[in-house]
């Protein structure tokens, strides 16, 4: 064990010296600005599954800044009668239209664009999540 320690230290010092020499020789690698990052589109076959959702809301209501996570729900006809299950601050909440999520946060309405919350007098929208494809089941109709 006493022989391995000096060998390990010498190896570590040599590796660090090599890293320093490479940095001096090639210069420090600058980080690539986010605007210049390469965006790779998924293959056309996978776009329905991995494609980006349109997060713009047709009603002009801004997206919510609340830390909400979609758990599930039951869409009803009419949509305003739907029941949704959301996670907010590590707790699950089942809501229908008009119910309070927390003090100052009320589920104002449910429509085609998603869930509209009244957050301290300001309307915010949480869009419906992308539909997941059926797996292992045959779609009727």
C-alpha positions as CSV (number, residue, x, y, z in Angstrom):
1,X,0.0,0.0,0.0
2,X,2.9,2.3,0.8
3,X,4.3,1.9,-2.7
4,X,1.0,2.6,-4.4
5,X,0.4,6.0,-2.8
6,X,3.5,7.7,-4.3
7,X,2.7,6.2,-7.7
8,X,-0.9,7.4,-7.5
9,X,0.3,10.9,-6.5
10,X,2.8,11.1,-9.4
11,X,0.2,9.9,-11.9
12,X,-2.3,12.5,-10.6
13,X,0.4,15.3,-10.8
14,X,1.3,14.2,-14.4
15,X,-2.4,14.2,-15.5
16,X,-2.9,17.7,-14.0
17,X,0.2,19.0,-15.7
18,X,-1.0,17.6,-19.0
19,X,-4.3,19.3,-18.5
20,X,-2.6,22.6,-17.8
21,X,-0.4,22.3,-20.9
22,X,-3.4,21.4,-23.1
23,X,-5.3,24.4,-21.7
24,X,-2.3,26.7,-22.4
25,X,-1.7,25.3,-25.8
26,X,-5.4,25.3,-27.1
27,X,-6.8,28.0,-24.9
28,X,-9.7,27.6,-22.5
29,X,-12.8,26.2,-24.2
30,X,-15.4,29.0,-24.1
31,X,-19.0,27.9,-23.4
32,X,-21.3,28.0,-26.4
33,X,-24.0,30.6,-26.0
34,X,-27.5,29.2,-25.8
35,X,-28.6,31.0,-28.9
36,X,-26.0,29.1,-30.9
37,X,-27.0,25.6,-29.7
38,X,-28.0,23.1,-32.3
39,X,-31.6,22.0,-32.2
40,X,-32.1,18.5,-33.6
41,X,-35.6,17.7,-34.9
42,X,-36.8,14.1,-34.1
43,X,-37.4,11.9,-37.2
44,X,-40.8,12.4,-38.9
45,X,-42.1,9.1,-37.6
46,X,-41.6,10.2,-34.0
47,X,-42.9,13.8,-34.2
48,X,-46.4,12.8,-32.9
49,X,-44.8,11.4,-29.8
50,X,-41.8,13.7,-29.2
51,X,-42.8,16.8,-31.1
52,X,-43.1,20.1,-29.4
53,X,-46.6,21.1,-28.3
54,X,-48.0,24.5,-29.2
55,X,-48.0,26.2,-25.8
56,X,-49.5,29.4,-27.0
57,X,-53.0,29.9,-25.7
58,X,-55.6,31.0,-28.2
59,X,-57.5,33.1,-25.6
60,X,-54.5,35.4,-25.0
61,X,-54.2,34.3,-21.3
62,X,-50.6,33.9,-20.3
63,X,-49.2,30.5,-19.2
64,X,-49.2,29.9,-15.4
65,X,-46.1,30.4,-13.3
66,X,-47.5,28.1,-10.6
67,X,-45.5,24.9,-9.9
68,X,-48.3,22.6,-11.1
69,X,-47.8,19.0,-12.3
70,X,-50.6,17.3,-14.3
71,X,-51.5,14.0,-12.7
72,X,-54.7,13.1,-14.6
73,X,-58.3,13.9,-15.0
74,X,-61.6,13.1,-16.5
75,X,-62.7,15.2,-19.5
76,X,-66.5,15.6,-19.5
77,X,-69.0,17.0,-22.0
78,X,-69.2,19.9,-21.6
79,X,-65.6,20.5,-20.8
80,X,-66.5,22.9,-17.9
81,X,-67.7,19.8,-15.9
82,X,-64.3,18.0,-16.1
83,X,-62.4,16.8,-13.0
84,X,-58.7,17.3,-12.9
85,X,-56.0,15.9,-10.5
86,X,-52.9,18.2,-10.1
87,X,-49.9,18.1,-7.9
88,X,-49.1,21.4,-6.1
89,X,-46.4,21.8,-3.5
90,X,-46.0,18.0,-3.1
91,X,-49.7,17.5,-2.5
92,X,-52.3,16.1,-4.9
93,X,-55.5,18.0,-5.4
94,X,-58.7,17.0,-7.2
95,X,-60.5,20.1,-8.6
96,X,-63.5,21.1,-10.5
97,X,-64.5,24.5,-11.8
98,X,-64.7,27.1,-9.0
99,X,-62.7,25.2,-6.4
100,X,-59.7,26.7,-4.6
101,X,-56.3,25.1,-5.1
102,X,-54.7,27.2,-2.4
103,X,-55.5,30.6,-0.8
104,X,-55.6,33.1,-3.7
105,X,-55.6,30.4,-6.4
106,X,-59.0,29.3,-7.8
107,X,-59.7,27.1,-10.9
108,X,-61.7,29.7,-12.7
109,X,-62.8,27.7,-15.8
110,X,-62.0,24.7,-18.0
111,X,-62.1,25.1,-21.8
112,X,-60.5,23.8,-25.0
113,X,-57.2,25.6,-24.3
114,X,-56.8,24.1,-20.8
115,X,-57.3,25.1,-17.2
116,X,-57.8,28.8,-16.4
117,X,-56.7,29.7,-12.9
118,X,-57.4,33.0,-11.1
119,X,-54.2,33.7,-9.3
120,X,-54.5,36.7,-7.0
121,X,-56.9,38.4,-9.4
122,X,-54.9,37.5,-12.5
123,X,-55.9,34.8,-15.0
124,X,-53.3,32.2,-16.0
125,X,-53.6,29.1,-18.2
126,X,-52.3,25.6,-17.8
127,X,-52.6,23.9,-21.2
128,X,-54.0,20.4,-21.5
129,X,-51.2,17.8,-21.6
130,X,-50.3,16.2,-24.9
131,X,-52.4,13.0,-25.5
132,X,-50.4,9.8,-25.0
133,X,-50.8,7.2,-27.7
134,X,-52.7,4.1,-26.8
135,X,-50.5,1.1,-26.2
136,X,-51.7,-2.5,-26.5
137,X,-55.3,-1.5,-27.0
138,X,-57.4,-1.3,-30.2
139,X,-59.2,2.0,-30.7
140,X,-62.9,1.5,-31.4
141,X,-64.7,3.3,-34.2
